[in-house]
Amino acid sequence: MGSETRTRARRRSCQATDFGATAVASSVDLLVEILMRLPAKPLLRFKCVSKQWYSIISDPQFIINYAQRNLKPLLGLLLSGRKEQLGPYPEFSFISIGGYGKTGRVPKFLTIPKLEIQDFCNGLMCYSKPHMDAPQFTSYYVCNSASGQSKRIRVLESPSSKRLMAVNLAFDPSKSPFYNVIFVSETSGSELNHLIKIDIYSSKTQTWRPSTKGLFIVPHDVDFGNGVYWNGAIYWYHRKKNSLAYFDFEADCLERLQMPLLSQGSYPMSFDYFGESGGHLHLVGTCRPGTTLFTVFEMEKDRSGWFVKCNGDLGDLTTTFPKMVTPRLSRRYLFSPVSLFRGEKEEELSIVLTIPGSVVQYNAKDKTSKKLCDLPKGFIFNDFMGQGFRFKSHQYMETLASI
């Protein structure tokens, strides 16, 4: 083929490419279909391509449709933990799920000095840090973990943080591009009850309002330290007191829920993980320290009770990871569930465990396991009876929602 022939061929190829690009740009439906298939992080950058692309990607209905189409957005886990002698602020480590990013790399927004994560919910993060100009005040922010965009929503005097019981996010991008933040504070308390006040921030109106029910009298065994948003409500589980309560946004009410029985046959059970995944609320119970048995419970959609999603035994893991086993009968097995998430198929459940020296993923359906990473440097394993350092996990995903 001569040089002139090759030149004509290249010209025809370029013309065909230009025609295809023009066809896509001129067909909004086709462009939307293509954009709908892309990961969230590139989409956020593509807002800068043109006014048309910005309009499409920022449209509230596009955000809802995108979330409904991409129902399995979990990309990784953030492990956080604190040990007092190492300083007052927690350490963070990012763990990739499914090959996303690099294990151990911390997302840039987590490098903010003196950052405290208050809550993570479907791609949004609420965090606090000392006020820039007045350390006696604490500033609270909401951040899109994919774009890094953040917005300050409240400033409180530091002494008042002793009365602040919880800060939680309520966000479901498959239903609305808007989110709510609630602050739960104790106005007074006794040995039997808390007197609780709830304030709600709406991103739709960008305003705060108190709960219409005013103050709530809550039994003292209800704690607000571990909040999870699911099905229109925020749920708080207290492990030591084995209590569960929830705040329903539509009914504007605060109620208690019963827990599953604390036994599996003759073995006592403790609930080590509480969280949401794939539109379901789960508890993971283990029969430690004497066995490797576990049970995954799931909440009924109408909150009427719990049912057993699956039972299992982690005994096979001890062959692959012998450090899980100790010679002490009082603490025979060392492992701690820190997260649970669903796979591509509805029946697939994976449990993430910390064990001495490692973070492990266990598939409860096919009973396979793999090491996700070594336990990050500075993170010291303690089993459920240990003292000091304990992990808290946050599911890392990405959303198109604007702050």
C-alpha positions as CSV (number, residue, x, y, z in Angstrom):
1,M,0.0,0.0,0.0
2,G,1.4,3.4,-1.0
3,S,1.8,6.4,1.2
4,E,-1.1,8.2,-0.5
5,T,-3.4,5.2,0.0
6,R,-2.5,5.0,3.7
7,T,-3.1,8.7,4.1
8,R,-6.6,8.4,2.5
9,A,-7.4,5.4,4.8
10,R,-6.3,7.4,7.9
11,R,-8.4,10.3,6.8
12,R,-11.5,8.1,6.3
13,S,-10.9,6.6,9.8
14,C,-10.7,10.0,11.4
15,Q,-13.8,11.1,9.5
16,A,-15.7,8.1,10.8
17,T,-14.5,8.7,14.3
18,D,-15.6,12.4,14.1
19,F,-19.0,11.3,12.7
20,G,-19.4,8.8,15.6
21,A,-18.5,11.4,18.2
22,T,-20.9,13.9,16.6
23,A,-23.7,11.4,16.6
24,V,-23.2,10.7,20.3
25,A,-23.1,14.4,21.1
26,S,-26.2,15.1,19.1
27,S,-28.2,12.3,20.7
28,V,-28.9,13.1,24.4
29,D,-30.4,9.6,25.0
30,L,-27.4,7.9,23.7
31,L,-25.0,10.1,25.6
32,V,-27.0,9.5,28.8
33,E,-26.8,5.7,28.2
34,I,-23.0,5.9,27.8
35,L,-22.5,8.1,30.9
36,M,-24.8,5.8,32.9
37,R,-22.2,3.0,32.5
38,L,-19.2,4.8,33.8
39,P,-17.7,4.8,37.3
40,A,-18.8,7.7,39.5
41,K,-15.3,9.3,39.9
42,P,-14.7,9.9,36.2
43,L,-18.3,11.1,35.8
44,L,-17.7,13.8,38.4
45,R,-14.6,15.0,36.4
46,F,-16.6,14.9,33.1
47,K,-18.9,17.7,34.4
48,C,-16.1,20.0,33.1
49,V,-16.4,18.7,29.5
50,S,-19.3,21.0,28.5
51,K,-22.4,22.7,29.8
52,Q,-24.4,19.9,28.4
53,W,-22.5,17.2,30.2
54,Y,-22.6,19.2,33.4
55,S,-26.4,19.6,33.1
56,I,-26.9,15.8,32.5
57,I,-24.6,14.5,35.3
58,S,-25.9,17.1,37.8
59,D,-29.6,16.4,37.1
60,P,-31.3,14.9,40.2
61,Q,-33.1,12.3,38.1
62,F,-29.9,11.2,36.5
63,I,-28.3,10.8,39.9
64,I,-31.2,8.6,41.1
65,N,-31.3,6.5,37.9
66,Y,-27.5,6.0,38.1
67,A,-27.7,4.8,41.7
68,Q,-30.6,2.4,40.9
69,R,-28.6,1.0,38.0
70,N,-25.3,0.6,39.9
71,L,-26.6,-1.2,43.0
72,K,-23.2,-2.8,43.9
73,P,-21.0,0.2,44.4
74,L,-18.8,-1.1,47.3
75,L,-15.1,-0.4,46.4
76,G,-13.3,-0.7,49.7
77,L,-13.3,-0.5,53.4
78,L,-11.9,2.2,55.7
79,L,-10.5,0.8,58.9
80,S,-10.2,3.3,61.7
81,G,-9.0,2.9,65.2
82,R,-7.4,4.7,68.2
83,K,-5.1,3.9,71.0
84,E,-4.8,6.6,73.6
85,Q,-1.0,6.4,74.0
86,L,-0.6,7.0,70.3
87,G,-2.6,10.2,70.3
88,P,-6.2,11.5,70.6
89,Y,-7.0,11.1,66.9
90,P,-7.7,7.8,65.0
91,E,-5.5,6.2,62.4
92,F,-7.0,5.2,59.0
93,S,-6.3,2.5,56.5
94,F,-7.9,1.9,53.1
95,I,-8.6,-1.7,52.0
96,S,-9.5,-2.4,48.4
97,I,-12.4,-4.7,47.6
98,G,-12.4,-6.1,44.1
99,G,-9.1,-4.6,43.1
100,Y,-10.1,-0.9,43.4
101,G,-7.2,1.4,44.1
102,K,-4.1,0.3,46.0
103,T,-4.4,-1.5,49.4
104,G,-3.1,0.7,52.1
105,R,-3.5,4.0,50.3
106,V,-5.5,6.4,52.3
107,P,-7.9,8.6,50.2
108,K,-6.7,12.2,50.2
109,F,-9.6,13.6,52.2
110,L,-8.6,11.4,55.2
111,T,-5.3,13.2,55.4
112,I,-7.0,16.3,56.9
113,P,-5.3,17.0,60.2
114,K,-7.2,16.1,63.4
115,L,-10.1,14.6,61.4
116,E,-12.7,12.6,63.2
117,I,-15.1,10.5,61.1
118,Q,-18.6,10.8,62.5
119,D,-20.4,8.7,59.9
120,F,-20.2,7.2,56.4
121,C,-23.4,6.6,54.3
122,N,-23.6,5.5,50.7
123,G,-20.6,7.6,49.5
124,L,-21.1,10.6,51.8
125,M,-19.0,11.2,54.9
126,C,-19.6,13.4,57.9
127,Y,-16.5,14.4,59.8
128,S,-15.4,16.9,62.4
129,K,-12.2,18.8,63.2
130,P,-11.2,21.7,65.5
131,H,-12.3,25.1,64.1
132,M,-9.6,26.7,62.1
133,D,-9.6,30.0,64.0
134,A,-10.9,28.9,67.4
135,P,-9.8,25.5,68.8
136,Q,-12.4,25.6,71.5
137,F,-15.0,25.1,68.8
138,T,-15.6,22.0,66.6
139,S,-16.6,22.3,63.0
140,Y,-18.8,19.6,61.3
141,Y,-18.6,18.9,57.6
142,V,-20.3,16.7,55.0
143,C,-18.0,15.5,52.2
144,N,-18.5,13.6,48.9
145,S,-15.8,10.9,49.2
146,A,-15.4,10.6,45.4
147,S,-15.1,14.3,44.5
148,G,-13.6,15.6,47.8
149,Q,-16.2,18.4,47.8
150,S,-17.2,19.3,51.4
151,K,-19.4,21.7,53.2
152,R,-19.4,22.9,56.7
153,I,-22.9,22.4,58.3
154,R,-22.4,23.2,62.0
155,V,-20.0,24.7,64.6
156,L,-20.3,23.7,68.3
157,E,-18.4,24.7,71.4
158,S,-16.1,21.8,72.4
159,P,-17.5,21.5,75.9
160,S,-20.9,20.8,74.4
161,S,-19.4,17.7,72.7
162,K,-19.7,15.9,76.0
163,R,-23.5,16.2,75.6
164,L,-23.4,15.2,71.9
165,M,-24.4,11.6,71.7
166,A,-24.4,11.0,67.9
167,V,-23.9,12.6,64.5
168,N,-25.3,10.5,61.7
169,L,-26.0,10.7,57.9
170,A,-29.2,9.6,56.2
171,F,-28.7,9.2,52.4
172,D,-30.1,6.9,49.8
173,P,-29.1,8.0,46.3
174,S,-31.5,5.5,44.7
175,K,-34.4,7.4,46.1
176,S,-33.2,11.0,46.4
177,P,-30.1,13.1,45.6
178,F,-30.6,14.9,48.9
179,Y,-29.4,13.9,52.4
180,N,-30.1,14.5,56.0
181,V,-27.8,14.8,59.0
182,I,-29.0,14.4,62.6
183,F,-27.4,15.5,65.8
184,V,-28.5,13.6,68.9
185,S,-27.7,15.4,72.2
186,E,-28.5,14.7,75.8
187,T,-30.2,17.6,77.6
188,S,-30.2,15.8,81.0
189,G,-29.9,12.3,82.3
190,S,-30.3,10.0,85.3
191,E,-29.3,6.4,86.2
192,L,-32.5,5.2,84.4
193,N,-33.1,7.5,81.4
194,H,-31.6,10.0,78.9
195,L,-33.6,13.1,77.9
196,I,-32.7,13.4,74.2
197,K,-33.0,16.2,71.7
198,I,-32.7,15.5,68.0
199,D,-31.8,18.2,65.4
200,I,-32.1,17.5,61.6
201,Y,-30.3,19.2,58.8
202,S,-31.8,18.9,55.3
203,S,-29.6,19.4,52.2
204,K,-32.7,20.1,50.2
205,T,-33.7,23.1,52.2
206,Q,-30.1,23.7,53.6
207,T,-31.7,24.4,57.0
208,W,-31.8,22.8,60.5
209,R,-35.0,21.9,62.4
210,P,-35.7,20.2,65.7
211,S,-37.7,17.0,65.7
212,T,-41.4,17.8,65.8
213,K,-41.8,15.5,68.8
214,G,-39.6,17.7,70.9
215,L,-37.7,15.8,73.6
216,F,-37.4,12.0,73.9
217,I,-37.1,10.0,77.1
218,V,-34.8,7.1,76.4
219,P,-33.8,4.2,78.7
220,H,-30.2,4.4,79.8
221,D,-29.2,1.1,78.2
222,V,-29.8,2.7,74.7
223,D,-26.6,4.1,73.3
224,F,-26.0,6.2,70.2
225,G,-22.4,5.4,69.3
226,N,-22.9,3.0,66.4
227,G,-25.4,4.4,63.9
228,V,-26.5,2.8,60.6
229,Y,-29.0,4.2,58.1
230,W,-31.4,1.8,56.5
231,N,-34.9,1.9,55.1
232,G,-35.8,5.4,56.1
233,A,-34.4,5.3,59.6
234,I,-31.1,5.5,61.6
235,Y,-30.5,2.5,63.9
236,W,-28.1,2.5,66.9
237,Y,-26.8,-0.7,68.3
238,H,-24.9,-0.9,71.6
239,R,-22.8,-4.0,71.9
240,K,-22.1,-4.1,75.6
241,K,-25.7,-3.4,76.5
242,N,-27.2,-5.4,73.6
243,S,-29.7,-2.7,72.8
244,L,-31.1,-1.5,69.5
245,A,-33.1,1.7,68.9
246,Y,-34.0,3.6,65.7
247,F,-35.2,7.0,64.6
248,D,-37.8,7.0,61.8
249,F,-37.5,10.2,59.7
250,E,-41.1,10.0,58.2
251,A,-42.8,9.2,61.5
252,D,-40.4,11.4,63.5
253,C,-40.3,8.9,66.3
254,L,-37.6,7.2,68.4
255,E,-38.3,3.5,69.2
256,R,-36.6,0.4,70.5
257,L,-36.3,-3.0,68.8
258,Q,-35.8,-6.5,70.1
259,M,-32.5,-8.3,69.4
260,P,-32.1,-12.0,68.4
261,L,-31.5,-14.6,71.1
262,L,-28.0,-14.6,72.4
263,S,-27.4,-18.3,71.9
264,Q,-26.8,-20.9,69.2
265,G,-27.7,-24.2,70.8
266,S,-25.6,-24.5,74.0
267,Y,-23.1,-21.8,72.9
268,P,-23.4,-18.2,74.1
269,M,-23.4,-15.7,71.3
270,S,-22.2,-12.1,71.0
271,F,-23.0,-9.7,68.2
272,D,-19.7,-8.4,66.7
273,Y,-20.9,-6.5,63.6
274,F,-23.9,-4.4,62.8
275,G,-24.4,-2.8,59.4
276,E,-26.2,-2.4,56.1
277,S,-25.4,-3.9,52.8
278,G,-27.3,-4.1,49.5
279,G,-30.4,-2.7,51.0
280,H,-30.5,-5.1,54.0
281,L,-29.7,-4.7,57.7
282,H,-27.5,-7.3,59.2
283,L,-26.1,-8.6,62.5
284,V,-23.2,-11.0,62.7
285,G,-23.1,-13.1,65.9
286,T,-20.2,-15.3,66.9
287,C,-19.8,-18.0,69.5
288,R,-16.4,-17.1,70.9
289,P,-14.0,-17.7,72.4
290,G,-14.5,-21.4,72.4
291,T,-15.8,-22.0,68.8
292,T,-15.5,-20.6,65.3
293,L,-19.3,-20.7,64.7
294,F,-21.1,-17.6,63.4
295,T,-24.7,-16.6,62.4
296,V,-25.7,-13.8,60.1
297,F,-29.1,-12.3,61.0
298,E,-31.2,-10.1,58.7
299,M,-33.9,-7.6,59.7
300,E,-37.4,-7.9,58.1
301,K,-38.2,-5.0,55.9
302,D,-41.1,-4.0,58.2
303,R,-38.9,-4.2,61.3
304,S,-41.1,-7.0,62.7
305,G,-38.0,-9.1,63.7
306,W,-34.9,-10.9,62.7
307,F,-34.4,-14.0,60.7
308,V,-31.3,-16.2,60.2
309,K,-29.7,-15.4,56.8
310,C,-27.1,-18.1,57.2
311,N,-25.1,-20.1,59.7
312,G,-21.4,-21.0,59.2
313,D,-18.2,-22.1,60.7
314,L,-14.8,-20.4,60.3
315,G,-12.9,-23.5,61.4
316,D,-11.4,-24.0,57.9
317,L,-9.7,-20.6,58.2
318,T,-7.6,-21.8,61.0
319,T,-5.6,-24.1,58.7
320,T,-4.8,-21.3,56.3
321,F,-4.3,-18.7,59.1
322,P,-3.0,-20.7,62.1
323,K,-2.4,-17.5,64.1
324,M,-6.2,-17.5,64.7
325,V,-5.6,-20.3,67.2
326,T,-4.0,-19.9,70.6
327,P,-3.1,-22.4,73.3
328,R,-5.3,-20.7,75.8
329,L,-8.7,-22.3,76.3
330,S,-10.1,-18.9,77.6
331,R,-9.4,-17.3,74.2
332,R,-9.1,-20.3,71.9
333,Y,-9.8,-18.4,68.6
334,L,-8.8,-14.9,67.7
335,F,-10.8,-13.1,65.0
336,S,-13.2,-10.2,64.8
337,P,-15.8,-9.5,62.1
338,V,-15.5,-5.8,60.9
339,S,-17.8,-5.7,57.8
340,L,-20.2,-7.7,55.7
341,F,-21.3,-7.1,52.2
342,R,-23.3,-8.8,49.4
343,G,-21.8,-10.1,46.2
344,E,-23.0,-9.8,42.6
345,K,-25.7,-12.4,43.4
346,E,-28.3,-11.9,46.1
347,E,-27.4,-15.0,48.1
348,E,-23.6,-14.2,48.2
349,L,-22.4,-12.8,51.5
350,S,-18.8,-12.0,52.3
351,I,-17.5,-11.3,55.9
352,V,-14.4,-9.2,56.4
353,L,-12.4,-10.3,59.5
354,T,-9.4,-9.0,61.3
355,I,-7.1,-11.7,62.6
356,P,-3.6,-11.4,64.2
357,G,-1.5,-9.7,61.5
358,S,-4.1,-9.8,58.6
359,V,-7.4,-8.7,57.2
360,V,-9.3,-11.6,55.6
361,Q,-12.4,-11.9,53.4
362,Y,-14.6,-15.0,53.8
363,N,-17.3,-16.0,51.4
364,A,-20.1,-17.5,53.5
365,K,-21.7,-19.3,50.5
366,D,-18.8,-21.2,49.0
367,K,-16.7,-21.2,52.2
368,T,-13.6,-19.7,50.4
369,S,-11.3,-17.1,51.8
370,K,-8.6,-14.8,50.8
371,K,-6.2,-12.4,52.6
372,L,-7.0,-8.8,51.6
373,C,-3.9,-7.3,53.2
374,D,-1.6,-7.4,56.2
375,L,-2.9,-5.6,59.2
376,P,-1.8,-2.0,58.6
377,K,1.3,-0.9,60.5
378,G,0.4,0.6,63.8
379,F,-2.9,-1.3,63.9
380,I,-2.6,-3.8,66.8
381,F,-5.0,-6.7,66.8
382,N,-7.2,-7.2,69.9
383,D,-9.9,-9.8,70.1
384,F,-13.3,-9.0,71.5
385,M,-12.1,-9.4,75.0
386,G,-9.0,-7.3,74.4
387,Q,-8.4,-3.8,75.8
388,G,-7.4,-0.6,74.1
389,F,-7.4,-0.5,70.3
390,R,-10.6,-1.6,68.5
391,F,-11.4,-1.2,64.8
392,K,-14.3,0.5,63.3
393,S,-15.0,-0.1,59.6
394,H,-16.7,2.2,57.0
395,Q,-17.8,0.9,53.6
396,Y,-16.3,3.1,50.9
397,M,-18.3,3.8,47.8
398,E,-18.8,6.7,45.4
399,T,-21.8,8.8,44.6
400,L,-22.7,11.6,42.2
401,A,-24.6,13.6,44.8
402,S,-23.6,17.2,45.3
403,I,-23.0,18.6,48.7
